[in-house]
Amino acid sequence: ALVADSEISHCVTCIRPNHVTSTLAAGCSDGTLRVFDGKWRKRGNKEVAKVKSHLGGVVSVDISEDGNLICTTGYSARSSFSSAGGAQVSYAFPDQHVLIYDVRYLGRG
């Protein structure tokens, strides 16, 4: 498994490695962006940052060549409505924004 954490293993929707910095960015269906330091491979990947990104889930993630910037796209909100049969049907609205994070400042409060 890429990441042994059971909390993340069921929600990853996209991943992007950066081979220069040994960083791995994972976008999740719960709307979080998680950043892992791949240099910790012998002891499992170490999560170095977790940020709430898109409320409805992250669809795509990319890392700049130098590893300093991470961009995400996703869904802005989840909503639900009652179908004709009375069941709740959930759906998400596409977010019109690309969010850009500077890795050098993530996890510093």
OpenMM code with the backbone's topology and positions (N, CA, C; nanometers):
from openmm import Vec3, app, unit

residues = "ALA LEU VAL ALA ASP SER GLU ILE SER HIS CYS VAL THR CYS ILE ARG PRO ASN HIS VAL THR SER THR LEU ALA ALA GLY CYS SER ASP GLY THR LEU ARG VAL PHE ASP GLY LYS TRP ARG LYS ARG GLY ASN LYS GLU VAL ALA LYS VAL LYS SER HIS LEU GLY GLY VAL VAL SER VAL ASP ILE SER GLU ASP GLY ASN LEU ILE CYS THR THR GLY TYR SER ALA ARG SER SER PHE SER SER ALA GLY GLY ALA GLN VAL SER TYR ALA PHE PRO ASP GLN HIS VAL LEU ILE TYR ASP VAL ARG TYR LEU GLY ARG GLY".split()
positions = [
    Vec3(0.0835, -0.1185, 0.0000),
    Vec3(0.0000, 0.0000, 0.0000),
    Vec3(0.0879, 0.1246, 0.0000),
    Vec3(0.0405, 0.2245, -0.0669),
    Vec3(0.1138, 0.3504, -0.0742),
    Vec3(0.1273, 0.4137, 0.0624),
    Vec3(0.0177, 0.4200, 0.1342),
    Vec3(0.0160, 0.4771, 0.2681),
    Vec3(-0.0570, 0.3793, 0.3583),
    Vec3(0.0012, 0.3479, 0.4709),
    Vec3(-0.0570, 0.2471, 0.5585),
    Vec3(-0.1731, 0.2996, 0.6417),
    Vec3(-0.1926, 0.4297, 0.6473),
    Vec3(-0.2965, 0.4914, 0.7287),
    Vec3(-0.4341, 0.4548, 0.6730),
    Vec3(-0.5140, 0.3820, 0.7509),
    Vec3(-0.6453, 0.3390, 0.7027),
    Vec3(-0.7395, 0.4563, 0.6824),
    Vec3(-0.7154, 0.5676, 0.7518),
    Vec3(-0.7997, 0.6857, 0.7359),
    Vec3(-0.7905, 0.7418, 0.5950),
    Vec3(-0.6722, 0.7358, 0.5358),
    Vec3(-0.6543, 0.7933, 0.4026),
    Vec3(-0.6719, 0.6899, 0.2917),
    Vec3(-0.6517, 0.5641, 0.3187),
    Vec3(-0.6501, 0.4634, 0.2129),
    Vec3(-0.7823, 0.4523, 0.1377),
    Vec3(-0.8922, 0.4854, 0.2007),
    Vec3(-1.0210, 0.4744, 0.1329),
    Vec3(-1.0663, 0.6047, 0.0678),
    Vec3(-0.9926, 0.7140, 0.0886),
    Vec3(-1.0436, 0.8419, 0.0376),
    Vec3(-0.9554, 0.9080, -0.0678),
    Vec3(-0.8417, 0.8507, -0.1055),
    Vec3(-0.7527, 0.9140, -0.2031),
    Vec3(-0.8171, 0.9123, -0.3405),
    Vec3(-0.8269, 1.0305, -0.4027),
    Vec3(-0.8830, 1.0420, -0.5367),
    Vec3(-0.7773, 1.0714, -0.6413),
    Vec3(-0.6624, 1.1269, -0.5978),
    Vec3(-0.5543, 1.1573, -0.6909),
    Vec3(-0.4236, 1.1721, -0.6144),
    Vec3(-0.3141, 1.1361, -0.6786),
    Vec3(-0.1825, 1.1527, -0.6169),
    Vec3(-0.0852, 1.2082, -0.7197),
    Vec3(0.0162, 1.2767, -0.6702),
    Vec3(0.1202, 1.3288, -0.7581),
    Vec3(0.2528, 1.3253, -0.6834),
    Vec3(0.3510, 1.2527, -0.7352),
    Vec3(0.4826, 1.2524, -0.6723),
    Vec3(0.5708, 1.3630, -0.7287),
    Vec3(0.6690, 1.4042, -0.6498),
    Vec3(0.7748, 1.4920, -0.6978),
    Vec3(0.9045, 1.4198, -0.6655),
    Vec3(0.9727, 1.3748, -0.7699),
    Vec3(1.0918, 1.2930, -0.7514),
    Vec3(1.2129, 1.3746, -0.7073),
    Vec3(1.2116, 1.5048, -0.7308),
    Vec3(1.3227, 1.5905, -0.6907),
    Vec3(1.3261, 1.6061, -0.5390),
    Vec3(1.2091, 1.6302, -0.4788),
    Vec3(1.2021, 1.6545, -0.3344),
    Vec3(1.1526, 1.5335, -0.2556),
    Vec3(1.1221, 1.4243, -0.3233),
    Vec3(1.0669, 1.3032, -0.2603),
    Vec3(0.9366, 1.3338, -0.1859),
    Vec3(0.8578, 1.4223, -0.2420),
    Vec3(0.7297, 1.4611, -0.1833),
    Vec3(0.6171, 1.3927, -0.2591),
    Vec3(0.5134, 1.3572, -0.1870),
    Vec3(0.3946, 1.2990, -0.2479),
    Vec3(0.2744, 1.3794, -0.2012),
    Vec3(0.1942, 1.4285, -0.2963),
    Vec3(0.0718, 1.5017, -0.2631),
    Vec3(-0.0471, 1.4118, -0.2962),
    Vec3(-0.1415, 1.4043, -0.2028),
    Vec3(-0.2612, 1.3224, -0.2218),
    Vec3(-0.3845, 1.4095, -0.2035),
    Vec3(-0.4733, 1.4071, -0.3011),
    Vec3(-0.6024, 1.4739, -0.2904),
    Vec3(-0.7045, 1.3712, -0.2467),
    Vec3(-0.7937, 1.4095, -0.1572),
    Vec3(-0.8880, 1.3134, -0.0992),
    Vec3(-1.0333, 1.3534, -0.1215),
    Vec3(-1.1197, 1.2537, -0.1174),
    Vec3(-1.2624, 1.2773, -0.1362),
    Vec3(-1.3242, 1.3544, -0.0206),
    Vec3(-1.2568, 1.3589, 0.0945),
    Vec3(-1.3084, 1.4370, 0.2071),
    Vec3(-1.2699, 1.5852, 0.1955),
    Vec3(-1.2042, 1.6216, 0.0860),
    Vec3(-1.1701, 1.7618, 0.0606),
    Vec3(-1.0334, 1.8036, 0.1113),
    Vec3(-0.9551, 1.7097, 0.1630),
    Vec3(-0.8243, 1.7468, 0.2157),
    Vec3(-0.7137, 1.7223, 0.1139),
    Vec3(-0.6099, 1.8027, 0.1275),
    Vec3(-0.4842, 1.7833, 0.0568),
    Vec3(-0.3865, 1.7345, 0.1624),
    Vec3(-0.3204, 1.6227, 0.1364),
    Vec3(-0.2227, 1.5683, 0.2307),
    Vec3(-0.0880, 1.5599, 0.1610),
    Vec3(0.0152, 1.6008, 0.2329),
    Vec3(0.1501, 1.6020, 0.1785),
    Vec3(0.2359, 1.5073, 0.2616),
    Vec3(0.3083, 1.4195, 0.1928),
    Vec3(0.3922, 1.3202, 0.2585),
    Vec3(0.5371, 1.3398, 0.2170),
    Vec3(0.6271, 1.3152, 0.3117),
    Vec3(0.7702, 1.3195, 0.2863),
    Vec3(0.8149, 1.1774, 0.2555),
    Vec3(0.8456, 1.1505, 0.1305),
    Vec3(0.8828, 1.0168, 0.0877),
    Vec3(1.0185, 0.9707, 0.1361),
    Vec3(1.0971, 1.0577, 0.1942),
    Vec3(1.2285, 1.0191, 0.2454),
    Vec3(1.2161, 0.9296, 0.3678),
    Vec3(1.0971, 0.9197, 0.4236),
    Vec3(1.0728, 0.8385, 0.5431),
    Vec3(1.0294, 0.6973, 0.5040),
    Vec3(1.0599, 0.6521, 0.3848),
    Vec3(1.0108, 0.5243, 0.3328),
    Vec3(1.0372, 0.4050, 0.4233),
    Vec3(1.1505, 0.4021, 0.4872),
    Vec3(1.1851, 0.2857, 0.5700),
    Vec3(1.0906, 0.2706, 0.6885),
    Vec3(1.0326, 0.3815, 0.7333),
    Vec3(0.9415, 0.3761, 0.8484),
    Vec3(0.7991, 0.4102, 0.8074),
    Vec3(0.7696, 0.4036, 0.6809),
    Vec3(0.6378, 0.4435, 0.6313),
    Vec3(0.6411, 0.5893, 0.5926),
    Vec3(0.5524, 0.6307, 0.5061),
    Vec3(0.5491, 0.7698, 0.4631),
    Vec3(0.5029, 0.8594, 0.5765),
    Vec3(0.5728, 0.9692, 0.5973),
    Vec3(0.5379, 1.0614, 0.7052),
    Vec3(0.4531, 1.1755, 0.6494),
    Vec3(0.3336, 1.1917, 0.7039),
    Vec3(0.2474, 1.3031, 0.6644),
    Vec3(0.3032, 1.4303, 0.7269),
    Vec3(0.3368, 1.5275, 0.6418),
    Vec3(0.3954, 1.6515, 0.6915),
    Vec3(0.2961, 1.7671, 0.6897),
    Vec3(0.1856, 1.7513, 0.6170),
    Vec3(0.0834, 1.8567, 0.6145),
    Vec3(-0.0508, 1.7974, 0.5742),
    Vec3(-0.1563, 1.8524, 0.6332),
    Vec3(-0.2939, 1.8152, 0.5989),
    Vec3(-0.3739, 1.9446, 0.5987),
    Vec3(-0.4329, 1.9776, 0.4825),
    Vec3(-0.5031, 2.1048, 0.4664),
    Vec3(-0.6410, 2.0795, 0.4086),
    Vec3(-0.7416, 2.1453, 0.4646),
    Vec3(-0.8758, 2.1382, 0.4057),
    Vec3(-0.8717, 2.2209, 0.2786),
    Vec3(-0.8983, 2.1596, 0.1658),
    Vec3(-0.8813, 2.2250, 0.0374),
    Vec3(-1.0160, 2.2586, -0.0268),
    Vec3(-1.0817, 2.1619, -0.0855),
    Vec3(-1.2113, 2.1825, -0.1512),
    Vec3(-1.3180, 2.1097, -0.0703),
    Vec3(-1.4241, 2.1781, -0.0350),
    Vec3(-1.5269, 2.1219, 0.0529),
    Vec3(-1.5881, 1.9925, 0.0005),
    Vec3(-1.6027, 1.9828, -0.1308),
    Vec3(-1.6692, 1.8662, -0.1879),
    Vec3(-1.5752, 1.7570, -0.2356),
    Vec3(-1.4459, 1.7739, -0.2171),
    Vec3(-1.3490, 1.6720, -0.2582),
    Vec3(-1.2478, 1.7263, -0.3568),
    Vec3(-1.1289, 1.6696, -0.3553),
    Vec3(-1.0207, 1.7090, -0.4464),
    Vec3(-1.0227, 1.6149, -0.5663),
    Vec3(-1.0181, 1.6723, -0.6860),
    Vec3(-1.0243, 1.5947, -0.8092),
    Vec3(-0.8862, 1.5785, -0.8731),
    Vec3(-0.8040, 1.6824, -0.8615),
    Vec3(-0.6743, 1.6801, -0.9267),
    Vec3(-0.5725, 1.7547, -0.8418),
    Vec3(-0.4488, 1.7066, -0.8432),
    Vec3(-0.3410, 1.7706, -0.7690),
    Vec3(-0.2147, 1.7678, -0.8546),
    Vec3(-0.1343, 1.8734, -0.8454),
    Vec3(-0.0085, 1.8783, -0.9186),
    Vec3(0.0946, 1.9510, -0.8338),
    Vec3(0.2221, 1.9151, -0.8512),
    Vec3(0.3321, 1.9758, -0.7767),
    Vec3(0.4261, 2.0425, -0.8764),
    Vec3(0.4726, 2.1633, -0.8425),
    Vec3(0.5677, 2.2320, -0.9301),
    Vec3(0.6970, 2.1518, -0.9382),
    Vec3(0.7748, 2.1789, -1.0415),
    Vec3(0.8975, 2.1047, -1.0641),
    Vec3(0.9948, 2.1144, -0.9465),
    Vec3(1.0015, 2.2332, -0.8832),
    Vec3(1.0930, 2.2499, -0.7688),
    Vec3(1.0320, 2.1997, -0.6381),
    Vec3(0.9053, 2.1593, -0.6406),
    Vec3(0.8395, 2.1029, -0.5237),
    Vec3(0.7847, 2.2034, -0.4248),
    Vec3(0.7925, 2.3325, -0.4539),
    Vec3(0.7476, 2.4351, -0.3593),
    Vec3(0.5985, 2.4655, -0.3663),
    Vec3(0.5349, 2.4433, -0.4800),
    Vec3(0.3934, 2.4773, -0.4960),
    Vec3(0.3115, 2.3531, -0.5293),
    Vec3(0.1925, 2.3463, -0.4699),
    Vec3(0.0975, 2.2401, -0.5001),
    Vec3(-0.0344, 2.3054, -0.5404),
    Vec3(-0.0902, 2.2612, -0.6524),
    Vec3(-0.2180, 2.3137, -0.7023),
    Vec3(-0.3241, 2.2045, -0.6920),
    Vec3(-0.4458, 2.2442, -0.6571),
    Vec3(-0.5566, 2.1489, -0.6511),
    Vec3(-0.6792, 2.2046, -0.7225),
    Vec3(-0.7587, 2.1151, -0.7764),
    Vec3(-0.8922, 2.1479, -0.8268),
    Vec3(-0.9879, 2.0489, -0.7619),
    Vec3(-1.1142, 2.0866, -0.7556),
    Vec3(-1.2095, 1.9959, -0.6928),
    Vec3(-1.3509, 2.0483, -0.6955),
    Vec3(-1.4274, 2.0045, -0.5984),
    Vec3(-1.5673, 2.0429, -0.5846),
    Vec3(-1.5827, 2.1360, -0.4654),
    Vec3(-1.6684, 2.2379, -0.4817),
    Vec3(-1.6815, 2.3396, -0.3776),
    Vec3(-1.7777, 2.3001, -0.2667),
    Vec3(-1.8765, 2.2190, -0.2944),
    Vec3(-1.9734, 2.1832, -0.1907),
    Vec3(-2.0445, 2.0543, -0.2283),
    Vec3(-2.0930, 1.9880, -0.1261),
    Vec3(-2.1774, 1.8705, -0.1470),
    Vec3(-2.3189, 1.9081, -0.1046),
    Vec3(-2.4129, 1.8553, -0.1761),
    Vec3(-2.5516, 1.8822, -0.1440),
    Vec3(-2.6299, 1.7544, -0.1715),
    Vec3(-2.7540, 1.7530, -0.1314),
    Vec3(-2.8359, 1.6365, -0.1598),
    Vec3(-2.9793, 1.6798, -0.1849),
    Vec3(-3.0505, 1.5942, -0.2523),
    Vec3(-3.1925, 1.6186, -0.2765),
    Vec3(-3.2652, 1.4857, -0.2701),
    Vec3(-3.3944, 1.4911, -0.2540),
    Vec3(-3.4748, 1.3693, -0.2487),
    Vec3(-3.5146, 1.3293, -0.3896),
    Vec3(-3.4889, 1.2050, -0.4232),
    Vec3(-3.5287, 1.1549, -0.5546),
    Vec3(-3.6781, 1.1247, -0.5531),
    Vec3(-3.7301, 1.0886, -0.6675),
    Vec3(-3.8726, 1.0570, -0.6794),
    Vec3(-3.9112, 0.9422, -0.5853),
    Vec3(-3.8160, 0.8513, -0.5588),
    Vec3(-3.8423, 0.7391, -0.4701),
    Vec3(-3.8232, 0.7731, -0.3228),
    Vec3(-3.7836, 0.8981, -0.2930),
    Vec3(-3.7653, 0.9405, -0.1552),
    Vec3(-3.6238, 0.9229, -0.1010),
    Vec3(-3.5356, 0.8629, -0.1803),
    Vec3(-3.3975, 0.8430, -0.1349),
    Vec3(-3.3181, 0.9727, -0.1501),
    Vec3(-3.2259, 0.9945, -0.0579),
    Vec3(-3.1387, 1.1110, -0.0663),
    Vec3(-3.0286, 1.0841, -0.1691),
    Vec3(-3.0145, 1.1737, -0.2652),
    Vec3(-2.9129, 1.1631, -0.3688),
    Vec3(-2.8162, 1.2792, -0.3496),
    Vec3(-2.6866, 1.2483, -0.3318),
    Vec3(-2.5899, 1.3566, -0.3116),
    Vec3(-2.5171, 1.3876, -0.4422),
    Vec3(-2.4742, 1.5101, -0.4554),
    Vec3(-2.3992, 1.5547, -0.5725),
    Vec3(-2.3102, 1.6705, -0.5298),
    Vec3(-2.2118, 1.7009, -0.6106),
    Vec3(-2.1179, 1.8079, -0.5787),
    Vec3(-2.1160, 1.9100, -0.6912),
    Vec3(-2.0865, 2.0347, -0.6545),
    Vec3(-2.0742, 2.1422, -0.7516),
    Vec3(-1.9267, 2.1619, -0.7855),
    Vec3(-1.8904, 2.1665, -0.9131),
    Vec3(-1.7502, 2.1912, -0.9480),
    Vec3(-1.7040, 2.3268, -0.8958),
    Vec3(-1.5859, 2.3298, -0.8372),
    Vec3(-1.5257, 2.4531, -0.7879),
    Vec3(-1.4603, 2.5237, -0.9061),
    Vec3(-1.4833, 2.6522, -0.9190),
    Vec3(-1.4276, 2.7288, -1.0304),
    Vec3(-1.2862, 2.7778, -1.0017),
    Vec3(-1.2334, 2.7454, -0.8854),
    Vec3(-1.1022, 2.7950, -0.8451),
    Vec3(-0.9961, 2.6854, -0.8465),
    Vec3(-0.8755, 2.7258, -0.8815),
    Vec3(-0.7583, 2.6417, -0.8638),
    Vec3(-0.6895, 2.6953, -0.7390),
    Vec3(-0.6705, 2.6104, -0.6399),
    Vec3(-0.6065, 2.6539, -0.5157),
    Vec3(-0.4579, 2.6209, -0.5230),
    Vec3(-0.3752, 2.7163, -0.4828),
    Vec3(-0.2297, 2.6999, -0.4878),
    Vec3(-0.1741, 2.7146, -0.3468),
    Vec3(-0.0958, 2.6161, -0.3058),
    Vec3(-0.0369, 2.6154, -0.1708),
    Vec3(0.1153, 2.6199, -0.1832),
    Vec3(0.1771, 2.6983, -0.0952),
    Vec3(0.3217, 2.7033, -0.0878),
    Vec3(0.3646, 2.6025, 0.0185),
    Vec3(0.4290, 2.4961, -0.0225),
    Vec3(0.4665, 2.3875, 0.0690),
    Vec3(0.5563, 2.4364, 0.1821),
    Vec3(0.6347, 2.5384, 0.1567),
    Vec3(0.7275, 2.5885, 0.2590),
    Vec3(0.6544, 2.6453, 0.3792),
    Vec3(0.5240, 2.6777, 0.3643),
    Vec3(0.4488, 2.7374, 0.4742),
    Vec3(0.3377, 2.6476, 0.5275),
    Vec3(0.3158, 2.5318, 0.4672),
    Vec3(0.2121, 2.4397, 0.5154),
    Vec3(0.2556, 2.3801, 0.6485),
    Vec3(0.1598, 2.3633, 0.7366),
    Vec3(0.1875, 2.2991, 0.8638),
    Vec3(0.2569, 2.3879, 0.9662),
    Vec3(0.2623, 2.5176, 0.9389),
    Vec3(0.3280, 2.6078, 1.0331),
    Vec3(0.2272, 2.6887, 1.1140),
    Vec3(0.1060, 2.6416, 1.1231),
    Vec3(0.0067, 2.7089, 1.2048),
    Vec3(-0.0909, 2.7769, 1.1228),
] * unit.nanometer
topology = app.Topology()
chain = topology.addChain("A")
for resn in residues:
    res = topology.addResidue(resn, chain)
    for name in ("N", "CA", "C"):
        topology.addAtom(name, app.Element.getBySymbol(name[0]), res)
